[in-house]
Amino acid sequence: MTLFHPQSILLSFFQFLEQFFHPADLSEFMSLFGGGFEHRYEVDHVVGQQGGGRAGLEASLDVEYIMSMGANISTWVFSNPGRHESQEPFLQWMLLLSNMSSIPWVHTISYGDDEDSLSAAFMQRINVEFMKAAARGLTILFASGDDGAGCRQVSKERNVFRPSFPASSPYVTTVGGTSFKNPFQVTYEVTDYISGGGFSNVFPMPDYQVSAVLEYLKSSVKMPPESYYNRSGRAYPDVAALSDNYWVVTNRVPIPWVSGTSASTPVFGGILSLINDQRIKRGLSPLGFLNPALYRLRGNSTNAFYDVTHGCHISCLDDQVLAQGFCAAPSWDPVTGWGTPNYPELLKALL
């Protein structure tokens, strides 16, 4: 058995599309909101060029919440300049990871593209790198997106839902979003109407999720017409976390009401880094590719997740679906996955 030293517990997030965080914003955020717990005030390592100028809201959100939830866990930032066909350089970043010998165990990414905007060959090539990462014991999380089921017009008379990649990759864990029923109180959670989710048009449904997804498809929940989605495709998200009404400090200004799965993903990543911390202290290996374990956990009826059963997300604004995509249901669903983490129970289940 390989023993992992506790000092090797790391997590990271990624800056794409000329987004950068400012250390002063992180320090200000922790001063305002971090008084109740021990935490770090600084990122430990930046890989790549940390640009100047104004901070980006996306990058500020990521660093502030991944370091809040993963308190006292060493955090790296990967900053990848440039673009692939005007979009995120995912392959460039994954090749960088593949050629590094010492890297964080948990990686969160709050970016994505429409599947139909990328070639199948390019996505499959990135999947090869995701599989390599899984073999190394890395956990890679992607945001499910903020367009609900999405929508693409394929003809004058026909629309279809529009999946997102890498959220639709079978080799990553995808995080959806929830809201509190009453946004002004800590109440029970419902779906965030923008939470991305659905079924891939490129990748077939992996074995680890077949049983859960078929249970949803056979349930009594109201479904969109089958012409809108590929019911045999990789279904996502896998899990969710709160994605609504965050405070973010950017350019030294506290900004309220920031929302999106760009918030839920670093939150979930921070939680997983704490679980890795406990695993490694016990001489266990890092979590690695999480999905097979997640689907086994819920199949065994654990209490590791709070099931979200109310609400639907958005989709095509047409006379067939009336802007409604998929809806939440008991157990797994393509809006919030298995639900939001119950940390004490999830920790016990993954040790």
Order of alpha helices (4+ residues) and beta strands (2+ residues): beta-alpha-beta-alpha-beta-alpha-beta-beta-alpha-beta-beta-beta-beta-beta-beta-beta-alpha-beta-beta-beta-beta-alpha-alpha-beta-beta-beta-beta-alpha
